[in-house]
Amino acid sequence: MNHRLFAGASLLAMHATRAPALLASQPRSTTSRSEVHP
């Protein structure tokens, strides 16, 4: 049980750390594209 909970927590932590990065990179990429091609 503890091992499964730890594995689940690690996966949630990875997603929690990746999600903000992806959300932050997407607006930047779109803004950079709009700046390059106004």
mmCIF file of the N, C-alpha and C atoms, coordinates in Angstrom:
data_MODEL
# 
_entry.id   MODEL 
# 
loop_
_atom_site.group_PDB 
_atom_site.id 
_atom_site.type_symbol 
_atom_site.label_atom_id 
_atom_site.label_alt_id 
_atom_site.label_comp_id 
_atom_site.label_asym_id 
_atom_site.label_entity_id 
_atom_site.label_seq_id 
_atom_site.pdbx_PDB_ins_code 
_atom_site.Cartn_x 
_atom_site.Cartn_y 
_atom_site.Cartn_z 
_atom_site.occupancy 
_atom_site.B_iso_or_equiv 
_atom_site.pdbx_formal_charge 
_atom_site.auth_seq_id 
_atom_site.auth_comp_id 
_atom_site.auth_asym_id 
_atom_site.auth_atom_id 
_atom_site.pdbx_PDB_model_num 
ATOM 1   N N  . MET A 1 1  ? 0.839 -1.205 0.000   1.00 0.00 ? 1  MET A N  1 
ATOM 2   C CA . MET A 1 1  ? 0.000 0.000  0.000   1.00 0.00 ? 1  MET A CA 1 
ATOM 3   C C  . MET A 1 1  ? 0.871 1.250  0.000   1.00 0.00 ? 1  MET A C  1 
ATOM 4   N N  . ASN A 1 2  ? 1.820 1.296  0.934   1.00 0.00 ? 2  ASN A N  1 
ATOM 5   C CA . ASN A 1 2  ? 2.672 2.483  1.024   1.00 0.00 ? 2  ASN A CA 1 
ATOM 6   C C  . ASN A 1 2  ? 3.450 2.699  -0.270  1.00 0.00 ? 2  ASN A C  1 
ATOM 7   N N  . HIS A 1 3  ? 3.940 1.588  -0.855  1.00 0.00 ? 3  HIS A N  1 
ATOM 8   C CA . HIS A 1 3  ? 4.715 1.722  -2.090  1.00 0.00 ? 3  HIS A CA 1 
ATOM 9   C C  . HIS A 1 3  ? 3.839 2.280  -3.208  1.00 0.00 ? 3  HIS A C  1 
ATOM 10  N N  . ARG A 1 4  ? 2.600 1.788  -3.289  1.00 0.00 ? 4  ARG A N  1 
ATOM 11  C CA . ARG A 1 4  ? 1.694 2.278  -4.339  1.00 0.00 ? 4  ARG A CA 1 
ATOM 12  C C  . ARG A 1 4  ? 1.370 3.747  -4.109  1.00 0.00 ? 4  ARG A C  1 
ATOM 13  N N  . LEU A 1 5  ? 1.123 4.099  -2.857  1.00 0.00 ? 5  LEU A N  1 
ATOM 14  C CA . LEU A 1 5  ? 0.812 5.498  -2.553  1.00 0.00 ? 5  LEU A CA 1 
ATOM 15  C C  . LEU A 1 5  ? 1.996 6.381  -2.921  1.00 0.00 ? 5  LEU A C  1 
ATOM 16  N N  . PHE A 1 6  ? 3.207 5.915  -2.621  1.00 0.00 ? 6  PHE A N  1 
ATOM 17  C CA . PHE A 1 6  ? 4.396 6.702  -2.948  1.00 0.00 ? 6  PHE A CA 1 
ATOM 18  C C  . PHE A 1 6  ? 4.542 6.850  -4.457  1.00 0.00 ? 6  PHE A C  1 
ATOM 19  N N  . ALA A 1 7  ? 4.300 5.768  -5.190  1.00 0.00 ? 7  ALA A N  1 
ATOM 20  C CA . ALA A 1 7  ? 4.397 5.831  -6.653  1.00 0.00 ? 7  ALA A CA 1 
ATOM 21  C C  . ALA A 1 7  ? 3.351 6.792  -7.204  1.00 0.00 ? 7  ALA A C  1 
ATOM 22  N N  . GLY A 1 8  ? 2.139 6.730  -6.679  1.00 0.00 ? 8  GLY A N  1 
ATOM 23  C CA . GLY A 1 8  ? 1.084 7.635  -7.132  1.00 0.00 ? 8  GLY A CA 1 
ATOM 24  C C  . GLY A 1 8  ? 1.434 9.077  -6.828  1.00 0.00 ? 8  GLY A C  1 
ATOM 25  N N  . ALA A 1 9  ? 1.994 9.304  -5.638  1.00 0.00 ? 9  ALA A N  1 
ATOM 26  C CA . ALA A 1 9  ? 2.361 10.667 -5.254  1.00 0.00 ? 9  ALA A CA 1 
ATOM 27  C C  . ALA A 1 9  ? 3.467 11.190 -6.162  1.00 0.00 ? 9  ALA A C  1 
ATOM 28  N N  . SER A 1 10 ? 4.419 10.331 -6.507  1.00 0.00 ? 10 SER A N  1 
ATOM 29  C CA . SER A 1 10 ? 5.520 10.758 -7.376  1.00 0.00 ? 10 SER A CA 1 
ATOM 30  C C  . SER A 1 10 ? 4.988 11.118 -8.761  1.00 0.00 ? 10 SER A C  1 
ATOM 31  N N  . LEU A 1 11 ? 4.048 10.309 -9.277  1.00 0.00 ? 11 LEU A N  1 
ATOM 32  C CA . LEU A 1 11 ? 3.470 10.604 -10.593 1.00 0.00 ? 11 LEU A CA 1 
ATOM 33  C C  . LEU A 1 11 ? 2.700 11.915 -10.550 1.00 0.00 ? 11 LEU A C  1 
ATOM 34  N N  . LEU A 1 12 ? 1.930 12.120 -9.480  1.00 0.00 ? 12 LEU A N  1 
ATOM 35  C CA . LEU A 1 12 ? 1.179 13.371 -9.352  1.00 0.00 ? 12 LEU A CA 1 
ATOM 36  C C  . LEU A 1 12 ? 2.140 14.544 -9.276  1.00 0.00 ? 12 LEU A C  1 
ATOM 37  N N  . ALA A 1 13 ? 3.250 14.360 -8.563  1.00 0.00 ? 13 ALA A N  1 
ATOM 38  C CA . ALA A 1 13 ? 4.232 15.436 -8.431  1.00 0.00 ? 13 ALA A CA 1 
ATOM 39  C C  . ALA A 1 13 ? 4.837 15.758 -9.796  1.00 0.00 ? 13 ALA A C  1 
ATOM 40  N N  . MET A 1 14 ? 5.141 14.723 -10.577 1.00 0.00 ? 14 MET A N  1 
ATOM 41  C CA . MET A 1 14 ? 5.722 14.946 -11.905 1.00 0.00 ? 14 MET A CA 1 
ATOM 42  C C  . MET A 1 14 ? 4.741 15.718 -12.784 1.00 0.00 ? 14 MET A C  1 
ATOM 43  N N  . HIS A 1 15 ? 3.474 15.306 -12.772 1.00 0.00 ? 15 HIS A N  1 
ATOM 44  C CA . HIS A 1 15 ? 2.469 16.000 -13.587 1.00 0.00 ? 15 HIS A CA 1 
ATOM 45  C C  . HIS A 1 15 ? 2.287 17.426 -13.096 1.00 0.00 ? 15 HIS A C  1 
ATOM 46  N N  . ALA A 1 16 ? 2.307 17.610 -11.769 1.00 0.00 ? 16 ALA A N  1 
ATOM 47  C CA . ALA A 1 16 ? 2.105 18.948 -11.201 1.00 0.00 ? 16 ALA A CA 1 
ATOM 48  C C  . ALA A 1 16 ? 3.247 19.870 -11.604 1.00 0.00 ? 16 ALA A C  1 
ATOM 49  N N  . THR A 1 17 ? 4.453 19.311 -11.738 1.00 0.00 ? 17 THR A N  1 
ATOM 50  C CA . THR A 1 17 ? 5.599 20.142 -12.106 1.00 0.00 ? 17 THR A CA 1 
ATOM 51  C C  . THR A 1 17 ? 5.654 20.353 -13.616 1.00 0.00 ? 17 THR A C  1 
ATOM 52  N N  . ARG A 1 18 ? 5.157 19.380 -14.378 1.00 0.00 ? 18 ARG A N  1 
ATOM 53  C CA . ARG A 1 18 ? 5.204 19.508 -15.843 1.00 0.00 ? 18 ARG A CA 1 
ATOM 54  C C  . ARG A 1 18 ? 4.068 20.381 -16.364 1.00 0.00 ? 18 ARG A C  1 
ATOM 55  N N  . ALA A 1 19 ? 2.891 20.270 -15.768 1.00 0.00 ? 19 ALA A N  1 
ATOM 56  C CA . ALA A 1 19 ? 1.723 21.014 -16.248 1.00 0.00 ? 19 ALA A CA 1 
ATOM 57  C C  . ALA A 1 19 ? 1.985 22.517 -16.309 1.00 0.00 ? 19 ALA A C  1 
ATOM 58  N N  . PRO A 1 20 ? 2.430 23.156 -15.213 1.00 0.00 ? 20 PRO A N  1 
ATOM 59  C CA . PRO A 1 20 ? 2.679 24.604 -15.258 1.00 0.00 ? 20 PRO A CA 1 
ATOM 60  C C  . PRO A 1 20 ? 3.712 24.972 -16.322 1.00 0.00 ? 20 PRO A C  1 
ATOM 61  N N  . ALA A 1 21 ? 4.730 24.145 -16.494 1.00 0.00 ? 21 ALA A N  1 
ATOM 62  C CA . ALA A 1 21 ? 5.767 24.439 -17.483 1.00 0.00 ? 21 ALA A CA 1 
ATOM 63  C C  . ALA A 1 21 ? 5.167 24.415 -18.888 1.00 0.00 ? 21 ALA A C  1 
ATOM 64  N N  . LEU A 1 22 ? 4.335 23.412 -19.169 1.00 0.00 ? 22 LEU A N  1 
ATOM 65  C CA . LEU A 1 22 ? 3.712 23.336 -20.495 1.00 0.00 ? 22 LEU A CA 1 
ATOM 66  C C  . LEU A 1 22 ? 2.755 24.504 -20.705 1.00 0.00 ? 22 LEU A C  1 
ATOM 67  N N  . LEU A 1 23 ? 1.961 24.815 -19.687 1.00 0.00 ? 23 LEU A N  1 
ATOM 68  C CA . LEU A 1 23 ? 1.018 25.930 -19.808 1.00 0.00 ? 23 LEU A CA 1 
ATOM 69  C C  . LEU A 1 23 ? 1.767 27.242 -19.989 1.00 0.00 ? 23 LEU A C  1 
ATOM 70  N N  . ALA A 1 24 ? 2.920 27.363 -19.350 1.00 0.00 ? 24 ALA A N  1 
ATOM 71  C CA . ALA A 1 24 ? 3.690 28.603 -19.446 1.00 0.00 ? 24 ALA A CA 1 
ATOM 72  C C  . ALA A 1 24 ? 4.410 28.677 -20.790 1.00 0.00 ? 24 ALA A C  1 
ATOM 73  N N  . SER A 1 25 ? 4.811 27.530 -21.337 1.00 0.00 ? 25 SER A N  1 
ATOM 74  C CA . SER A 1 25 ? 5.540 27.531 -22.609 1.00 0.00 ? 25 SER A CA 1 
ATOM 75  C C  . SER A 1 25 ? 4.589 27.785 -23.774 1.00 0.00 ? 25 SER A C  1 
ATOM 76  N N  . GLN A 1 26 ? 3.359 27.334 -23.676 1.00 0.00 ? 26 GLN A N  1 
ATOM 77  C CA . GLN A 1 26 ? 2.413 27.515 -24.777 1.00 0.00 ? 26 GLN A CA 1 
ATOM 78  C C  . GLN A 1 26 ? 2.109 28.989 -25.044 1.00 0.00 ? 26 GLN A C  1 
ATOM 79  N N  . PRO A 1 27 ? 1.710 29.779 -24.037 1.00 0.00 ? 27 PRO A N  1 
ATOM 80  C CA . PRO A 1 27 ? 1.448 31.202 -24.292 1.00 0.00 ? 27 PRO A CA 1 
ATOM 81  C C  . PRO A 1 27 ? 2.686 31.917 -24.822 1.00 0.00 ? 27 PRO A C  1 
ATOM 82  N N  . ARG A 1 28 ? 3.862 31.541 -24.325 1.00 0.00 ? 28 ARG A N  1 
ATOM 83  C CA . ARG A 1 28 ? 5.095 32.182 -24.788 1.00 0.00 ? 28 ARG A CA 1 
ATOM 84  C C  . ARG A 1 28 ? 5.322 31.874 -26.262 1.00 0.00 ? 28 ARG A C  1 
ATOM 85  N N  . SER A 1 29 ? 5.092 30.617 -26.663 1.00 0.00 ? 29 SER A N  1 
ATOM 86  C CA . SER A 1 29 ? 5.301 30.242 -28.065 1.00 0.00 ? 29 SER A CA 1 
ATOM 87  C C  . SER A 1 29 ? 4.315 30.988 -28.962 1.00 0.00 ? 29 SER A C  1 
ATOM 88  N N  . THR A 1 30 ? 3.079 31.121 -28.507 1.00 0.00 ? 30 THR A N  1 
ATOM 89  C CA . THR A 1 30 ? 2.072 31.815 -29.312 1.00 0.00 ? 30 THR A CA 1 
ATOM 90  C C  . THR A 1 30 ? 2.400 33.299 -29.395 1.00 0.00 ? 30 THR A C  1 
ATOM 91  N N  . THR A 1 31 ? 2.861 33.882 -28.292 1.00 0.00 ? 31 THR A N  1 
ATOM 92  C CA . THR A 1 31 ? 3.200 35.307 -28.298 1.00 0.00 ? 31 THR A CA 1 
ATOM 93  C C  . THR A 1 31 ? 4.413 35.541 -29.183 1.00 0.00 ? 31 THR A C  1 
ATOM 94  N N  . SER A 1 32 ? 5.390 34.630 -29.128 1.00 0.00 ? 32 SER A N  1 
ATOM 95  C CA . SER A 1 32 ? 6.581 34.789 -29.956 1.00 0.00 ? 32 SER A CA 1 
ATOM 96  C C  . SER A 1 32 ? 6.194 34.691 -31.434 1.00 0.00 ? 32 SER A C  1 
ATOM 97  N N  . ARG A 1 33 ? 5.283 33.785 -31.748 1.00 0.00 ? 33 ARG A N  1 
ATOM 98  C CA . ARG A 1 33 ? 4.839 33.639 -33.137 1.00 0.00 ? 33 ARG A CA 1 
ATOM 99  C C  . ARG A 1 33 ? 4.105 34.896 -33.586 1.00 0.00 ? 33 ARG A C  1 
ATOM 100 N N  . SER A 1 34 ? 3.260 35.435 -32.726 1.00 0.00 ? 34 SER A N  1 
ATOM 101 C CA . SER A 1 34 ? 2.511 36.644 -33.087 1.00 0.00 ? 34 SER A CA 1 
ATOM 102 C C  . SER A 1 34 ? 3.468 37.816 -33.278 1.00 0.00 ? 34 SER A C  1 
ATOM 103 N N  . GLU A 1 35 ? 4.551 37.831 -32.494 1.00 0.00 ? 35 GLU A N  1 
ATOM 104 C CA . GLU A 1 35 ? 5.522 38.919 -32.631 1.00 0.00 ? 35 GLU A CA 1 
ATOM 105 C C  . GLU A 1 35 ? 6.303 38.771 -33.936 1.00 0.00 ? 35 GLU A C  1 
ATOM 106 N N  . VAL A 1 36 ? 6.674 37.530 -34.253 1.00 0.00 ? 36 VAL A N  1 
ATOM 107 C CA . VAL A 1 36 ? 7.423 37.286 -35.487 1.00 0.00 ? 36 VAL A CA 1 
ATOM 108 C C  . VAL A 1 36 ? 6.527 37.539 -36.697 1.00 0.00 ? 36 VAL A C  1 
ATOM 109 N N  . HIS A 1 37 ? 5.266 37.087 -36.597 1.00 0.00 ? 37 HIS A N  1 
ATOM 110 C CA . HIS A 1 37 ? 4.317 37.290 -37.700 1.00 0.00 ? 37 HIS A CA 1 
ATOM 111 C C  . HIS A 1 37 ? 3.132 38.120 -37.209 1.00 0.00 ? 37 HIS A C  1 
ATOM 112 N N  . PRO A 1 38 ? 3.249 39.420 -37.188 1.00 0.00 ? 38 PRO A N  1 
ATOM 113 C CA . PRO A 1 38 ? 2.167 40.269 -36.683 1.00 0.00 ? 38 PRO A CA 1 
ATOM 114 C C  . PRO A 1 38 ? 0.960 40.295 -37.628 1.00 0.00 ? 38 PRO A C  1 
# 
